[in-house]
Amino acid sequence: MVVERKMQPSPPPEHRRVLRFVTFFALSLLAFSCWALVSSRINRAILIAADADETPLLAGDHGTPLIPAAVPASNNLRISDPAVRETPPLARGRGEGRGEGSSSSSCDADNAQLRVYMYDLPPEFHFGMLGWDAKKAAAAGAWPDVRDTGGVPHYPGGLNLQHSVAYWLTLDILSSTAPGFDGRPCVAVRVTNASQADVFFVPFFASLSYNRHSKLQGKEKMSRNRLLQAELVKYLARQEEWRRWGGKDHLVVPHHPNSMMQARKKLSAAMYVLSDFGRYPPDVANLKKDVVAPYKHVVRSLRDDESPTFDQRPVLAYFQGAIHRKDGGKVRQKLYQLLKDEKDVHFTYGSVRQNGIRRATKGMASSKFCLNIAGDTPSSNRLFDAIVSHCVPVMISDDIELPFEDVLDYSEFCVFVRASDAVRKGFLLRLLRGITRDEWNTMWERLKEVAHHFEYQYPSKPDDAVQMIWGAVARKMHSLKLQLHKSGRFQRTHSES
């Protein structure tokens, strides 16, 4: 028996079109939802990476490690890479680009850009030179109590202050783990485990040692300055941390051009913090491995609201200092002869004696342009005195290297003149008088924006000189670690061959 199956009537054509549309819409919505979910996760990861602005630090080709297993290498230093930014950090005004000097309520080895191991050198290498009692230090520890900012040993004033960089760095790294400094900028932090360190800081006040202990006293056969250098070299040679890479990941601060004369070649593998390279052969110090740091200015800083305007600065060009210098400073003598009789130019001999600093403070604040002319060395504190006086610096020093020039464009607030042009009759005056009020105002405003980058202070503040130096060290360590790590690639196979 055959059962006849009834055929179901097919839906009208318009119903089929609606059904297909609904099906297509549902599938499209599902696909879009999947895409959005995946995209949001990717974007979140990108945002996290961008917010951290950190890249793993590698190492480089400065030789095979001397003690490969003695101290574990630090493979995860994280530093800001200015090359990947559209605008470099700290290159603009205050409050901009806080990558180098951002404050953190919790600054530790996990979120600082640079982890610093500081050697516990005896007090005679640092604060003992400032009258800090070493006997009391034996009970209190190797270092002063930095929590009392008014009670820390004071650095001597006058021209001694110019090269006080090691003092400010040491105070800052001590405060990085001290209670009560929660708002401290989180660029560098002290670690007590050497295996965690990215850089090893040698807290020797080399400039102060030169200033205070270079002359023989009594029956001494060797000056205290030479003795301290010799002891430092022997001390570092015994440290496994130094021997691991031959000192290449160490930081030493011979900022005074004459400091560490006896030890500088023996320790030249280390990263130096210098004022310039004028008295160093290139195999001892160079811009590839070392950091140029600003002098501590000696004139009083001007606040923005008290900075004289263009019309309130009657002097066109200002220079006060030693005029007769050695070979590198002959341009000063030539310029003196060219400019000494100009009515709107102040070009005289001067020193810190007889209220020299006070006169310089007033003179720079009354001048539109301040001449920074090479002397015995390419640099001087005169540049930084001019910056904090908001007096547009005129750079007449062909061989000068400037602090933080990888993140600061000095042409925005300085005028650069080749020495050979500056000594041509009439050239410098025509150049300066040809700069319009608007052009000068632009540089003047920029000076006010960047002046805080050249301030040393304790406690340190975001983007000041101390934090700028730590940031510069971190950037140097990036390429150094790349070279050191690459040099160790074939160490295992080399030892077995």
C-alpha positions as CSV (number, residue, x, y, z in Angstrom):
1,M,0.0,0.0,0.0
2,V,1.4,3.2,-1.1
3,V,0.9,6.2,1.1
4,E,0.7,9.4,-0.8
5,R,3.0,12.1,0.8
6,K,1.6,15.5,0.6
7,M,4.0,18.2,-0.5
8,Q,4.3,21.2,1.8
9,P,3.6,24.4,0.0
10,S,6.8,26.5,-0.3
11,P,6.9,29.9,1.3
12,P,6.3,32.9,-0.8
13,P,9.4,34.5,-2.4
14,E,9.3,37.6,-0.2
15,H,9.4,35.3,3.0
16,R,12.5,33.6,1.6
17,R,14.3,36.9,1.1
18,V,13.5,38.0,4.6
19,L,14.8,34.6,6.0
20,R,18.1,34.9,4.0
21,F,18.5,38.5,5.2
22,V,18.0,37.5,8.9
23,T,20.5,34.6,8.5
24,F,23.1,36.9,6.9
25,F,22.6,39.6,9.5
26,A,23.0,37.1,12.4
27,L,26.2,35.6,10.9
28,S,27.7,39.1,10.3
29,L,26.9,40.1,13.8
30,L,28.6,37.0,15.1
31,A,31.7,37.6,13.0
32,F,31.9,41.2,14.1
33,S,31.6,40.3,17.8
34,C,34.5,37.8,17.4
35,W,36.6,40.4,15.7
36,A,35.9,43.1,18.3
37,L,36.8,40.7,21.1
38,V,40.1,39.8,19.6
39,S,40.9,43.4,18.7
40,S,40.1,44.7,22.2
41,R,42.6,42.2,23.7
42,I,45.3,43.2,21.2
43,N,44.7,47.0,21.8
44,R,44.8,46.5,25.5
45,A,48.1,44.8,25.2
46,I,49.4,47.6,23.0
47,L,48.2,50.2,25.4
48,I,49.8,48.5,28.4
49,A,53.1,48.3,26.5
50,A,52.8,51.9,25.4
51,D,52.0,53.0,28.9
52,A,54.9,51.2,30.4
53,D,57.1,52.5,27.5
54,E,59.7,49.9,28.4
55,T,61.9,47.7,26.4
56,P,64.0,44.8,27.6
57,L,67.6,45.8,27.9
58,L,70.1,43.6,26.1
59,A,73.9,43.9,26.2
60,G,76.9,44.2,23.8
61,D,80.3,43.6,22.2
62,H,82.8,45.0,24.8
63,G,84.6,41.7,25.3
64,T,84.1,38.3,26.8
65,P,83.0,38.2,30.4
66,L,85.9,37.5,32.8
67,I,83.9,35.7,35.4
68,P,80.9,34.3,33.5
69,A,79.1,32.7,36.4
70,A,80.1,35.0,39.2
71,V,77.2,37.5,39.0
72,P,74.1,36.6,37.1
73,A,73.5,39.1,34.3
74,S,70.6,41.4,34.5
75,N,68.5,40.6,31.4
76,N,65.4,42.6,32.1
77,L,66.4,46.2,32.5
78,R,63.6,48.3,31.2
79,I,64.2,51.8,30.0
80,S,62.5,54.3,27.8
81,D,63.8,54.4,24.3
82,P,63.6,57.9,23.0
83,A,64.1,56.7,19.4
84,V,60.6,55.1,19.3
85,R,58.9,58.3,20.4
86,E,57.6,60.9,17.9
87,T,58.7,63.6,20.4
88,P,61.7,62.7,22.6
89,P,61.1,62.7,26.4
90,L,61.8,66.0,28.2
91,A,62.3,67.7,24.9
92,R,59.4,70.1,25.4
93,G,58.3,72.3,28.3
94,R,57.5,71.6,31.9
95,G,54.9,68.9,32.5
96,E,55.6,67.4,29.0
97,G,57.2,64.0,28.4
98,R,57.4,62.9,32.0
99,G,59.0,59.6,30.9
100,E,62.4,60.4,32.5
101,G,61.3,62.0,35.7
102,S,57.8,60.8,36.5
103,S,57.0,60.5,40.2
104,S,55.6,57.3,41.7
105,S,54.1,56.6,45.0
106,S,55.9,53.2,45.0
107,C,59.3,53.2,43.4
108,D,61.0,49.8,43.5
109,A,63.1,47.6,41.3
110,D,60.1,46.4,39.4
111,N,59.0,49.8,38.1
112,A,62.2,52.0,38.0
113,Q,64.0,52.5,34.7
114,L,67.4,51.8,36.3
115,R,68.4,49.5,39.1
116,V,71.6,50.8,40.8
117,Y,73.9,48.9,43.1
118,M,76.0,51.3,45.1
119,Y,79.2,50.2,46.7
120,D,79.5,50.8,50.4
121,L,82.8,52.6,50.2
122,P,84.3,53.9,53.5
123,P,83.3,57.5,54.4
124,E,86.7,59.0,53.4
125,F,85.7,58.5,49.8
126,H,82.5,60.5,50.1
127,F,80.8,62.2,53.0
128,G,83.8,62.0,55.2
129,M,85.3,64.8,53.1
130,L,82.4,66.9,54.2
131,G,83.1,66.5,57.9
132,W,80.7,63.6,58.4
133,D,82.0,61.7,61.5
134,A,83.2,58.2,60.4
135,K,83.1,56.9,64.0
136,K,79.4,57.8,64.3
137,A,78.9,56.2,60.9
138,A,80.1,52.9,62.3
139,A,77.1,52.8,64.6
140,A,74.6,54.4,62.2
141,G,75.7,52.5,59.0
142,A,77.8,53.4,56.0
143,W,75.7,56.4,55.1
144,P,74.1,59.5,56.6
145,D,70.5,59.5,57.5
146,V,69.0,61.2,54.4
147,R,65.5,61.3,55.8
148,D,66.4,64.6,57.6
149,T,67.0,66.7,54.5
150,G,68.2,69.6,56.6
151,G,70.7,67.4,58.4
152,V,72.6,65.8,55.5
153,P,76.2,67.0,55.1
154,H,76.5,70.2,53.1
155,Y,78.7,70.6,50.1
156,P,81.2,73.5,50.2
157,G,80.0,76.6,48.3
158,G,81.7,78.9,45.7
159,L,83.3,77.3,42.7
160,N,83.5,73.9,44.5
161,L,79.8,73.5,43.8
162,Q,80.4,73.5,40.0
163,H,81.5,69.9,40.1
164,S,79.3,68.5,42.9
165,V,77.5,66.0,40.7
166,A,78.6,62.8,42.6
167,Y,77.2,64.4,45.8
168,W,73.7,64.9,44.3
169,L,73.6,61.5,42.7
170,T,74.6,59.8,45.9
171,L,72.0,61.6,48.0
172,D,69.3,60.8,45.4
173,I,70.1,57.1,45.3
174,L,70.2,56.9,49.1
175,S,66.7,58.5,49.2
176,S,65.3,56.0,46.7
177,T,64.8,53.3,49.4
178,A,64.4,55.6,52.4
179,P,61.0,56.1,54.0
180,G,59.3,59.4,53.5
181,F,60.2,59.9,49.8
182,D,57.1,58.5,48.2
183,G,56.9,61.3,45.7
184,R,60.5,60.9,44.5
185,P,60.9,60.6,40.7
186,C,61.2,56.9,39.8
187,V,64.0,56.8,37.3
188,A,66.7,55.1,39.4
189,V,66.4,53.0,42.5
190,R,68.9,51.4,44.7
191,V,69.2,47.6,45.0
192,T,71.2,45.7,47.6
193,N,71.4,42.5,45.6
194,A,74.2,42.8,43.0
195,S,72.5,40.3,40.7
196,Q,69.6,42.6,40.3
197,A,71.7,45.6,39.2
198,D,71.8,47.2,35.8
199,V,74.6,49.5,36.8
200,F,77.1,49.7,39.6
201,F,77.6,53.1,41.1
202,V,81.0,54.1,42.6
203,P,80.2,56.9,45.1
204,F,83.7,58.6,45.1
205,F,83.5,62.4,45.4
206,A,86.5,62.7,42.9
207,S,86.0,66.4,42.2
208,L,86.0,67.3,45.9
209,S,89.0,65.1,46.5
210,Y,90.9,67.0,43.8
211,N,89.8,70.4,45.2
212,R,90.7,69.6,48.8
213,H,93.4,66.9,48.9
214,S,95.7,67.4,45.9
215,K,98.4,69.2,47.8
216,L,100.9,67.4,50.1
217,Q,100.3,68.0,53.8
218,G,103.0,67.8,56.4
219,K,105.3,64.9,55.8
220,E,103.1,63.2,53.2
221,K,104.9,61.6,50.3
222,M,101.7,61.0,48.4
223,S,98.7,63.4,48.4
224,R,95.5,62.2,49.9
225,N,93.9,62.6,46.5
226,R,96.4,60.2,44.9
227,L,96.1,57.8,47.8
228,L,92.3,57.6,47.6
229,Q,92.5,56.9,43.8
230,A,95.0,54.1,44.4
231,E,92.9,52.6,47.1
232,L,89.8,52.8,44.9
233,V,91.5,51.0,42.0
234,K,92.6,48.2,44.3
235,Y,89.2,47.9,45.8
236,L,87.4,47.7,42.5
237,A,89.9,45.2,41.1
238,R,88.9,42.8,44.0
239,Q,85.2,43.0,43.3
240,E,83.6,40.2,41.3
241,E,81.1,42.7,39.9
242,W,83.9,44.7,38.4
243,R,85.8,41.7,37.1
244,R,82.7,40.2,35.4
245,W,82.7,42.8,32.5
246,G,86.0,44.6,33.3
247,G,84.0,47.5,34.9
248,K,82.0,48.3,31.7
249,D,78.7,48.4,33.7
250,H,80.1,50.7,36.4
251,L,79.4,54.4,36.9
252,V,82.2,56.7,38.1
253,V,81.9,60.6,38.4
254,P,85.1,62.4,37.7
255,H,83.3,65.6,36.7
256,H,86.1,68.1,37.4
257,P,88.4,68.1,34.3
258,N,91.4,67.5,36.6
259,S,89.9,64.8,38.9
260,M,91.1,61.2,39.0
261,M,94.2,62.0,36.9
262,Q,96.0,58.9,38.2
263,A,93.1,56.4,38.1
264,R,91.1,57.6,35.0
265,K,93.0,55.3,32.5
266,K,92.9,52.3,34.8
267,L,89.2,52.6,35.3
268,S,88.4,53.8,31.7
269,A,86.2,50.8,30.9
270,A,83.6,52.3,33.3
271,M,81.0,54.8,32.3
272,Y,82.2,58.3,33.3
273,V,80.0,61.3,34.2
274,L,82.0,64.3,32.9
275,S,81.8,68.0,32.2
276,D,83.5,67.5,28.8
277,F,86.2,65.5,27.0
278,G,88.7,68.3,26.7
279,R,91.4,66.6,28.9
280,Y,90.7,63.0,28.0
281,P,92.1,61.0,25.2
282,P,89.3,59.3,23.2
283,D,90.4,55.8,24.3
284,V,89.7,56.8,27.9
285,A,86.5,58.9,27.5
286,N,84.2,59.4,24.6
287,L,80.6,60.2,23.9
288,K,79.8,56.6,23.0
289,K,80.3,55.3,26.5
290,D,80.2,58.3,28.8
291,V,77.7,60.9,30.0
292,V,78.1,64.7,29.9
293,A,76.5,66.3,32.9
294,P,75.8,70.0,33.5
295,Y,77.9,72.0,35.9
296,K,76.1,73.2,39.1
297,H,75.3,76.8,38.3
298,V,76.6,79.4,40.9
299,V,74.4,82.4,40.1
300,R,70.9,82.6,41.5
301,S,68.1,81.1,39.4
302,L,65.5,83.5,38.1
303,R,61.8,82.7,38.5
304,D,59.7,83.0,35.4
305,D,57.8,85.9,36.8
306,E,60.9,87.9,37.6
307,S,62.8,87.3,34.4
308,P,63.5,90.7,32.6
309,T,62.1,91.1,29.2
310,F,63.8,92.1,26.0
311,D,63.4,95.8,26.7
312,Q,64.5,95.4,30.3
313,R,67.9,94.0,29.3
314,P,70.0,96.9,28.1
315,V,73.2,95.0,27.6
316,L,73.5,93.3,24.2
317,A,76.2,90.8,25.1
318,Y,77.8,89.8,28.4
319,F,81.0,88.1,29.3
320,Q,82.8,88.1,32.7
321,G,85.7,85.8,33.5
322,A,89.3,84.9,32.8
323,I,90.4,86.5,29.5
324,H,94.0,85.2,29.1
325,R,93.8,81.5,28.9
326,K,96.0,78.7,27.3
327,D,95.9,77.6,23.7
328,G,92.3,76.6,23.7
329,G,91.2,80.0,25.0
330,K,93.0,82.4,22.7
331,V,89.6,83.3,21.1
332,R,88.7,85.1,24.3
333,Q,91.6,87.4,23.9
334,K,90.7,88.2,20.3
335,L,87.1,88.8,21.1
336,Y,88.1,91.1,24.0
337,Q,90.1,93.3,21.6
338,L,87.1,93.4,19.2
339,L,84.4,94.1,21.8
340,K,85.9,95.9,24.7
341,D,84.9,99.4,23.4
342,E,81.4,98.6,22.4
343,K,78.9,100.6,24.5
344,D,76.2,97.8,24.7
345,V,78.7,95.0,25.4
346,H,80.0,94.0,28.8
347,F,83.3,92.1,28.3
348,T,85.6,92.2,31.4
349,Y,87.8,90.2,33.6
350,G,86.0,88.7,36.6
351,S,86.3,86.0,39.3
352,V,84.3,84.8,42.3
353,R,86.2,87.2,44.6
354,Q,84.9,90.6,45.6
355,N,81.2,89.6,45.1
356,G,82.0,88.3,41.7
357,I,79.0,85.8,41.7
358,R,76.6,88.5,42.8
359,R,77.8,90.8,40.0
360,A,77.5,88.0,37.5
361,T,73.9,87.3,38.6
362,K,72.9,90.9,38.1
363,G,74.9,91.3,34.8
364,M,73.5,88.2,33.1
365,A,69.9,89.1,34.1
366,S,70.5,92.5,32.5
367,S,71.8,91.1,29.2
368,K,70.1,89.7,26.1
369,F,72.9,87.4,25.1
370,C,75.6,85.7,27.3
371,L,78.8,84.7,25.6
372,N,80.1,81.1,26.4
373,I,83.6,81.1,25.0
374,A,86.0,78.1,25.1
375,G,88.8,78.5,27.7
376,D,91.2,75.9,28.9
377,T,88.4,73.4,28.4
378,P,85.5,73.4,25.9
379,S,82.9,73.9,28.6
380,S,82.3,76.0,31.7
381,N,79.6,76.7,34.3
382,R,79.0,80.0,32.4
383,L,76.6,78.3,30.1
384,F,74.4,77.0,32.9
385,D,74.6,80.3,34.7
386,A,73.2,81.9,31.5
387,I,70.4,79.3,31.2
388,V,69.1,79.9,34.7
389,S,69.4,83.7,34.1
390,H,67.3,83.3,31.0
391,C,70.1,85.1,29.0
392,V,70.3,83.5,25.6
393,P,73.7,81.6,25.4
394,V,76.0,82.3,22.5
395,M,78.1,79.2,22.1
396,I,81.6,79.9,20.8
397,S,83.3,76.6,21.5
398,D,83.7,74.3,18.5
399,D,84.5,71.1,20.4
400,I,81.9,71.4,23.2
401,E,79.7,68.4,24.0
402,L,76.4,69.4,25.7
403,P,74.4,67.5,28.4
404,F,71.3,65.5,27.3
405,E,71.6,66.7,23.7
406,D,69.9,63.5,22.5
407,V,66.7,64.8,24.1
408,L,67.2,68.5,24.1
409,D,67.6,70.7,21.0
410,Y,70.0,73.4,22.1
411,S,69.5,75.4,18.9
412,E,66.0,76.3,20.2
413,F,67.5,78.4,23.0
414,C,71.2,79.0,22.1
415,V,73.0,80.7,19.3
416,F,76.0,78.7,17.9
417,V,78.9,80.5,16.3
418,R,82.1,79.0,14.9
419,A,85.2,80.4,16.6
420,S,86.7,81.3,13.2
421,D,83.6,83.4,12.4
422,A,83.3,84.9,15.8
423,V,86.8,86.5,15.6
424,R,86.1,88.1,12.2
425,K,85.7,91.9,12.8
426,G,82.1,92.9,13.1
427,F,80.7,89.4,12.5
428,L,79.4,88.7,16.0
429,L,77.8,92.1,16.5
430,R,76.0,92.0,13.2
431,L,74.7,88.5,14.0
432,L,73.4,89.4,17.4
433,R,71.9,92.8,16.4
434,G,70.2,91.1,13.5
435,I,68.2,88.8,15.8
436,T,64.7,90.3,16.1
437,R,62.7,90.8,19.2
438,D,60.4,88.0,18.3
439,E,63.2,85.6,17.6
440,W,64.8,86.5,20.9
441,N,61.5,86.1,22.8
442,T,61.1,82.6,21.3
443,M,64.5,81.5,22.7
444,W,63.8,83.3,26.0
445,E,60.5,81.5,26.5
446,R,62.3,78.2,25.7
447,L,65.0,78.9,28.2
448,K,62.3,79.3,30.9
449,E,60.9,75.9,29.9
450,V,64.2,74.0,30.0
451,A,66.0,75.7,32.9
452,H,64.7,73.2,35.5
453,H,66.6,70.4,33.6
454,F,69.8,72.0,34.9
455,E,68.9,72.4,38.6
456,Y,70.7,70.2,41.2
457,Q,68.7,69.9,44.4
458,Y,67.8,67.6,47.3
459,P,65.3,66.1,47.4
460,S,65.4,65.7,43.6
461,K,62.4,66.8,41.5
462,P,61.0,65.4,38.2
463,D,63.2,66.1,35.2
464,D,65.8,68.1,37.1
465,A,69.6,67.6,36.5
466,V,69.8,64.5,38.7
467,Q,67.0,62.7,37.0
468,M,68.2,63.8,33.6
469,I,71.6,62.2,34.4
470,W,70.0,58.9,35.5
471,G,67.9,58.9,32.3
472,A,71.1,59.5,30.2
473,V,72.8,56.6,32.1
474,A,69.8,54.3,31.4
475,R,69.9,55.2,27.7
476,K,73.7,54.4,27.6
477,M,73.1,51.1,29.4
478,H,70.6,50.0,26.7
479,S,73.3,49.8,24.0
480,L,76.0,48.7,26.4
481,K,74.0,45.7,27.6
482,L,73.3,44.8,24.0
483,Q,77.0,44.7,23.2
484,L,77.9,42.8,26.4
485,H,75.3,40.1,25.9
486,K,76.2,39.6,22.2
487,S,79.8,39.2,23.1
488,G,78.9,36.2,25.3
489,R,76.9,34.3,22.7
490,F,79.6,31.7,22.0
491,Q,81.2,31.6,25.4
492,R,80.2,28.0,26.1
493,T,81.3,26.6,22.7
494,H,84.5,28.7,22.9
495,S,85.5,27.2,26.2
496,E,85.0,23.6,24.9
497,S,86.9,24.1,21.7
